[in-house]
Amino acid sequence: MACRSDWRAGWSQLSSANPLLWLGVSSELLLLTALVLWPPLAELFGMTPFPEPILLWMLSAPVVILLADAWLKRRQTRQRSECAAKP
């Protein structure tokens, strides 16, 4: 999601994204959650839930990536416009 455009931030494209992309992302999250948190599947695959402090770090990682991507794209857009404005 963060790399779908060279100049637009990832969250600015959320409303125009492919519905099949959303289906894929949501089904993957649902499957991963079931593998870790639903006892029959977790026992079958030998999985255990992450400790809460680690889980909080993991959940914050996508937000940090999207913010860094937006910041870099904004910076690059400004640099391009400044270079284009110079005579």
Secondary structure, DSSP 8 states (H G I E B T S, - for coil): -TTS-SSS-GGGGGGGS-HHHHHHHHHHHHHHHHHHHSHHHHHHHT-----HHHHHHHHHHHHHHHHHHHHHHHHHHHHHHHHHH--
